[in-house]
Structures are given as structure tokens and as C-alpha cells.
């Protein structure tokens, strides 16, 4: 099909194809999770992934139409409006879709969603695709140029880039993203080892030492019996009393967890992992070196340094692929970041007050955004009367001086 000079092939994934993509809760196993299940057991990794994905998922994704002067209005009549803002596909809401997509980006380096179109080439669904079922391949066109295509498990044909949402994490070539966990592998290994050591230490009742039997040589069976008896005693009575035989002697190891700086290393792991995710330790609930002022500044820093970058890459990927080439420059999708202020009533009130006093928002617009009913005569914009230009202020002062110069001590003022 040729539309506005572009050749399109109507390609709609059948139910049989999409049903072959198993969910992560598939009863046959958790293959997609095997490579990341262990890191996600770390509370810091879980918190960073959950925080960033939630920050994107909570934002409404609105479709706007631009006029010639660049002014926007919500384009609710566009087919993509409900798909992007409410229900990307029949199995997910917008929140679940973007949270799952961002979790895949952070943990695997790539987030995929297949764009299903109707007979008019308008988007009808955005179907999330697990990274393990998508691979990038290269094909040679009629001119001998290598073109990128996506091969999806269960699909009979290759998918063109314009029909695939592909959000990359950090990338070296701009084609395939690299997982954050890949760069943080060494820190993850250290953190995991610290957690396993801590679990083993506390599981043993906080005891670590050597049990010796003086004047006797034990075989393997006797040793195993002593290990079993000692383990049962420690598990059932941690920090309790253990009765030793006459020729047994317990010698504690001189290097205790404090000397090995176990707690200090675990605290350092939190800070180091947060660096890889561009998240402040305060956002990961590490309040050891924080105050009210640092928490407030951290929130602003997170929005500008972390959330904004993620939002921008998703917006650009959607705008260049979901909408047709003929709609570019006229239709676009943007996240409504004002939703971040929904729970901060003070900041929300200050935001709308600043817009209303300069005539940028009418009273009814403010009431509409705060779920209040429309009022009469509330569609006019207002400005403060005590604000004027510098030229008018100078003219007014000159007029007052001229008027005052006409009055002298010999003047008679009559009532």
C-alpha cells in the first residue's frame, strides 16, 4: 500500500502468533528470570528498578494535536489516544505495560513492544515482547544495503523497525542495549556474597569457630554425626547453650563480623549499586547521611537526572513509530509530568497560582485539573493590576511631579 509516498505492508499479528509468547509466570519454568532472579533478591536492586519503572508508569501519556502556531490540544479523537493512555493491549493497563517495559530495559538492556495496526495503518495495540523472544537480524535489500529487522519467537515473518517499539538502556552501538546489571556485575557479586555471608552467620546463631576433639581421631561418620547434632542445636536454639562432651573443645574464630566490616561493606554496596542506576541512596531508603533539605533536593535531582532521560527516550520512540509519517509535526505524544505533583498539594497549589496570576490559566482550567466543577464567569484569564512595565511606571512618576510643581505655599485650596 502506498500512502503519501511511503510503501506500507499491512502486518497484523495473529492470535496464534501472540499466544505463543509465554508469560513470565509460565508454569513450565521461569527461563526469562533465571539471569536476573538472583540480583533482584538484593533489596537495593529491587528498589531502584521498582522506583524508576513506577516513575514512568504513573505518568499519563497524552496524545496532542499541534496547530500552526505550536499550541497543543488533547487529541482524544485519534486512534492512539486510548491505546497510549489507558489500554496498550487487551492484557495490560498503561501502568502495567510501561512498568514491565522499563523493568525489562533496566534488567536486560532492551524493552520491546510490537505495534499492531488495523487496515488503516492506525495503531490498535502495543504488545509487550519479552527480551528473550526477540533478536535483531540483518537482511540485504534490493540495493545491497543491510537493513535491521526483528525476529520474534512465534512470528512467521520478520518485523520491520517501524512496527517495533525498542527502548534501549545504555548502548555502545545504538542497536542493542546493555543491561545495568552487566556493568554492575562485580558489585553485584560482592553484594550477593555479603548477603550470603550474613545469612550464613546469623543462621549459625552468630557463632563461628572450630570444634575440636582432643586425644581422638574421628572418621567421616563420626564427624557427620557431630555436624548434624551441632546444626540441629544451633537452629533450634540460636544464641543458646551447647553442651560439649568431655574431650570436646570449642574455639571461636578471632575475626568476627565487625572486624571483617560486614555491616560497612553491606552499606557500601547500597551506595555503589545506586550509582549504576543513577538513583540517590536516599531514594533507596538509605537515610544515614540525609536531612530534610537533602531529601527535598534529592527529589528534584531525581526528576531531572534520572526520570527525565527515561521519559524522553520513550516519548521519542513512540512519536517516530506509532504515528504515521504524514502526522509528524502535527500529532505527538507526551507524558504529563504534572501528575508527579498530585500528592504534593503545596507544590500543586503554588504551580497553579503562578500560572493564574500571569493569565496563563483561567479559574475553570485550574478547577478542571483539580477535579472541581465549572463555575460561571471562570473562563477569563486574570492578571495582577499592581504589575506594570517600567515605561508606564516612569510616565506615572513624571505626571505626579508636574502636578505637584503647580502647588505652592501661596496657593489657596478651596473645599
C-alpha positions in Angstrom: 0.0 0.0 0.0 1.3 3.4 -1.0 0.4 6.4 1.3 2.0 9.8 0.9 4.9 8.3 -1.0 5.6 5.6 1.7 5.1 2.0 1.0 3.4 0.1 3.8 2.7 -3.6 4.2 -0.3 -4.3 6.4 1.1 -6.7 9.0 -1.1 -7.8 11.9 0.0 -10.4 14.4 -2.5 -13.2 14.6 -3.8 -14.5 17.9 -2.0 -17.7 17.2 1.4 -15.9 16.9 1.0 -13.7 20.0 -0.4 -16.5 22.1 2.9 -18.3 21.6 4.7 -15.7 23.7 4.7 -17.2 27.2 4.2 -15.0 30.2 6.9 -14.9 32.9 4.6 -16.9 35.2 4.6 -19.7 32.7 4.2 -23.0 34.6 6.9 -24.7 32.6 9.6 -22.7 34.2 11.0 -19.2 34.6 13.6 -19.2 31.9 13.4 -15.4 31.3 14.1 -14.8 35.0 17.0 -17.1 35.6 19.6 -14.5 34.6 18.2 -11.8 36.9 16.4 -13.6 39.7 19.5 -13.5 42.0 20.2 -9.8 41.6 16.6 -8.9 42.1 16.8 -10.6 45.5 19.0 -7.7 46.6 16.8 -5.0 48.2 18.8 -2.2 46.6 18.4 -3.5 43.0 14.7 -4.2 43.6 14.1 -0.7 44.9 16.0 1.0 42.1 14.2 -1.0 39.4 10.8 -0.6 41.1 11.3 3.2 41.6 12.4 4.0 38.0 9.7 1.9 36.4 7.0 3.3 38.7 8.1 6.8 37.9 7.3 6.2 34.2 4.2 4.1 34.7 2.3 6.7 36.9 2.6 9.4 34.3 -0.4 9.8 31.9 0.7 9.6 28.2 -1.4 12.1 26.3 -1.8 12.5 22.5 -1.8 16.1 21.4 -2.5 17.9 18.1 -0.4 21.0 17.2 -1.7 23.9 15.3 0.4 26.2 13.0 1.4 28.4 16.0 2.6 25.4 18.0 -0.3 25.4 20.5 -1.4 22.0 21.7 -4.8 20.5 22.4 -5.6 16.9 23.6 -6.4 14.9 20.5 -8.9 12.4 22.1 -10.3 11.6 18.6 -7.0 10.0 17.5 -7.0 6.2 17.5 -3.8 6.1 19.5 -5.1 8.2 22.4 -6.8 5.4 24.3 -4.1 2.9 23.4 -1.3 5.1 24.8 -3.1 6.5 27.9 -5.4 3.7 29.0 -5.0 0.2 27.5 -2.0 -0.6 25.3 -3.3 -4.1 24.8 -6.1 -6.3 25.9 -4.0 -7.8 28.7 -2.4 -4.7 30.3 -3.2 -1.3 31.5 -0.9 1.6 30.8 0.7 1.4 34.2 1.4 -2.4 33.9 2.7 -2.0 30.3 5.2 0.7 31.0 6.3 -0.7 34.3 7.0 -4.1 32.7 8.7 -2.4 29.7 11.0 -0.3 31.9 11.9 -3.3 34.1 13.0 -5.1 31.0 15.1 -2.1 29.9 16.9 -1.9 33.2 17.4 -5.7 33.8 18.1 -6.9 30.2 19.1 -3.6 28.5 16.2 -3.7 26.0 12.4 -3.3 26.1 10.3 -4.4 23.1 6.7 -3.9 22.1 5.1 -4.9 18.8 2.9 -2.3 17.1 -0.2 -4.0 15.8 -2.1 -1.9 13.2 -5.6 -2.0 11.6 -6.5 -1.8 7.9 -6.0 2.0 8.0 -2.5 1.6 9.5 -3.7 3.2 12.8 -2.2 1.6 15.9 -4.6 -0.8 17.6 -2.4 -2.5 20.2 1.1 -2.3 21.7 2.0 -5.9 22.6 4.9 -6.3 25.0 7.5 -8.8 23.9 10.0 -10.4 26.4 13.6 -9.8 25.5 14.3 -13.5 25.4 11.9 -13.9 22.5 13.3 -11.0 20.3 16.6 -10.9 18.4 18.0 -8.4 15.9 18.9 -9.7 12.4 20.2 -8.0 9.3 18.8 -8.6 5.8 20.0 -7.3 2.4 17.5 -5.3 0.4 17.4 -5.0 -3.4 20.1 -2.3 -3.4 22.5 -4.4 -1.4 22.1 -2.3 1.8 21.9 -4.1 5.1 18.6 -3.4 6.9 17.7 -4.1 10.5 14.8 -6.5 11.2 13.4 -8.1 14.4 12.9 -11.8 14.7 10.3 -12.8 17.2 9.7 -16.3 18.5 6.4 -17.5 17.2 6.2 -14.9 14.3 6.4 -16.4 10.8 7.8 -13.2 9.3 10.5 -10.7 10.2 9.2 -7.4 11.8 10.4 -4.1 10.4 11.7 -1.4 12.8 8.7 0.9 12.2 6.4 -1.8 13.7 8.5 -2.4 16.9 8.9 -0.2 19.9 12.5 -0.7 21.0 13.7 1.2 24.1 17.4 0.9 24.8 19.3 1.2 28.1 22.9 2.2 27.9 24.2 1.2 24.4 27.6 1.1 22.7 26.3 0.9 19.1 22.7 2.3 19.3 21.3 -1.1 18.2 21.4 -3.3 21.3 21.2 -2.0 24.8 23.3 -3.2 27.7 21.8 -4.2 31.0 22.7 -2.1 34.0 23.3 -5.4 35.8 26.1 -6.2 33.3 28.1 -3.1 34.3 27.3 -3.7 37.9 28.3 -7.4 37.8 31.3 -7.1 40.1 29.4 -5.0 42.7 26.5 -7.4 42.5 28.8 -10.4 43.1 30.3 -8.6 46.2 26.9 -7.6 47.4 25.5 -11.1 46.9 28.4 -12.6 48.7 28.0 -10.2 51.6 24.3 -11.1 51.9 25.0 -14.9 51.7 27.8 -14.5 54.3 25.4 -12.5 56.6 22.7 -15.2 56.1 25.1 -17.9 57.0 26.5 -16.1 60.0 23.0 -15.4 61.5 21.8 -18.8 60.6 24.5 -20.2 62.7 23.3 -18.2 65.7 26.1 -15.7 65.3 28.7 -18.3 66.1 31.7 -19.0 64.1 34.5 -21.2 65.3 36.3 -24.6 65.4 35.1 -27.6 67.4 38.0 -30.0 68.3 38.1 -33.4 69.9 41.2 -33.8 71.9 43.1 -37.1 72.1 40.9 -38.9 69.4 40.8 -39.4 65.7 37.3 -39.3 64.2 36.2 -41.0 61.0 33.8 -39.5 58.5 30.7 -41.0 60.1 31.5 -39.6 63.5 32.2 -36.1 62.0 28.9 -36.1 60.1 27.1 -37.0 63.3 28.7 -34.2 65.2 27.9 -31.7 62.4 24.3 -32.8 62.4 23.9 -32.6 66.2 25.6 -29.2 66.3 23.5 -27.8 63.4 20.2 -29.0 65.0 21.2 -27.4 68.3 22.1 -24.1 66.7 19.0 -23.9 64.5 16.5 -24.8 67.3 18.3 -22.8 70.0 20.2 -19.9 68.5 22.3 -18.0 70.9 21.6 -20.7 73.4 23.9 -23.1 75.4 25.6 -26.1 73.7 26.8 -29.0 75.9 30.1 -30.5 74.8 31.5 -33.9 75.6 34.4 -34.4 77.9 37.1 -34.3 75.3 35.5 -31.6 73.0 36.6 -28.0 73.0 35.1 -25.1 71.1 37.5 -22.4 69.9 35.8 -19.2 68.3 37.4 -17.6 65.3 39.1 -14.4 66.2 37.9 -12.5 63.1 34.3 -11.5 63.9 31.8 -9.8 61.5 32.7 -6.4 62.9 36.4 -6.9 62.3 35.6 -8.1 58.8 33.5 -4.9 58.3 30.5 -6.9 57.2 28.0 -4.2 58.0 30.1 -1.5 56.5 30.5 -3.5 53.3 26.8 -4.0 53.0 26.2 -0.3 53.4 28.8 0.5 50.8 27.0 -1.9 48.4 23.8 0.1 48.6 25.6 3.3 47.6 27.6 1.6 44.8 24.5 -0.1 43.3 22.6 3.2 43.4 25.3 4.8 41.3 24.7 2.3 38.4 21.0 3.1 38.4 21.5 6.9 38.8 19.4 6.9 41.9 20.3 8.7 45.1 20.8 6.4 48.2 18.1 8.5 49.8 15.6 7.2 47.3 16.7 3.6 48.2 15.8 4.4 51.8 19.4 4.9 53.0 18.9 7.8 55.3 22.2 7.5 57.2 23.5 10.8 55.8 20.4 12.7 55.0 18.3 15.5 56.3 15.0 17.2 55.3 16.8 19.6 53.0 18.8 16.8 51.3 15.6 14.7 50.8 13.9 17.7 49.1 16.8 18.4 46.9 17.2 14.7 46.1 13.6 14.6 44.7 14.3 17.4 42.3 17.6 15.9 41.3 16.0 12.5 40.6 13.4 14.1 38.3 15.9 16.0 36.3 18.8 13.5 36.2 17.0 10.1 36.1 13.3 10.3 35.3 13.6 12.9 32.5 16.1 10.9 30.5 13.9 7.8 30.7 10.7 9.7 29.8 12.4 11.4 26.8 13.7 8.2 25.2 10.2 6.6 25.4 8.5 9.6 24.0 10.8 9.9 21.0 10.5 6.1 20.3 6.7 6.3 20.4 6.4 9.5 18.3 8.6 8.2 15.5 6.9 4.8 15.2 3.3 4.9 16.5 2.2 7.8 14.3 2.3 7.8 10.5 5.0 9.9 8.7 2.3 12.2 7.5 1.3 13.0 11.1 4.8 14.0 12.2 4.9 17.6 13.3 1.2 17.7 13.8 0.5 14.8 16.2 2.7 13.8 19.2 2.5 12.0 22.5 3.9 13.4 25.7 3.9 12.3 29.3 2.0 14.6 31.7 4.6 15.2 34.3 2.2 17.3 36.4 0.9 14.0 37.8 4.1 14.0 39.9 2.6 16.9 41.9 -0.6 15.0 42.6 0.3 14.0 46.2 2.2 17.3 46.9 -0.7 19.7 47.5 1.6 22.6 48.4 3.6 22.4 45.3 0.4 21.8 43.2 -1.2 24.9 44.7 1.9 27.1 44.1 2.1 25.8 40.5 -1.4 26.7 39.5 -1.3 30.0 41.4 1.8 31.1 39.5 0.0 30.2 36.2 -3.2 32.0 37.1 -1.6 35.4 38.2 0.1 35.8 34.8 -3.0 34.9 32.8 -1.7 31.5 31.6 -4.6 29.6 33.2 -8.2 30.5 33.8 -10.0 29.7 37.0 -12.0 27.0 35.3 -8.9 25.4 33.9 -7.4 25.3 37.4 -10.7 23.8 38.8 -10.8 21.2 36.0 -7.3 19.9 36.7 -8.2 19.7 40.4 -11.5 17.8 39.8 -13.7 20.7 40.7 -16.9 21.7 38.9 -17.0 24.6 36.4 -18.1 28.0 37.7 -19.8 30.9 36.0 -17.5 33.6 34.5 -14.5 31.4 35.1 -13.3 31.2 31.5 -11.5 34.5 31.5 -7.8 34.9 32.3 -6.8 37.4 35.1 -3.6 39.3 35.7 -2.5 41.3 38.8 -3.1 45.0 38.5 -0.1 46.0 40.6 2.3 44.9 37.9 3.2 47.2 35.1 6.0 47.9 32.6 8.9 50.1 33.5 7.9 52.7 30.9 4.5 53.2 32.4 6.0 53.5 35.9 8.3 56.3 34.7 5.5 58.2 33.0 3.3 58.0 36.0 6.0 59.4 38.3 6.7 62.3 35.8 3.0 63.2 35.8 2.8 63.3 39.6 5.9 65.5 39.7 4.4 68.0 37.3 1.1 68.1 39.2 3.0 68.7 42.5 5.1 71.5 41.0 1.9 73.6 40.3 1.1 73.7 44.0 3.0 76.2 46.1 2.8 77.7 49.6 0.8 80.7 48.3 -1.8 78.5 46.6 -5.3 78.6 48.1 -7.1 75.3 48.3 -10.8 75.7 48.5 -13.1 73.0 49.6 
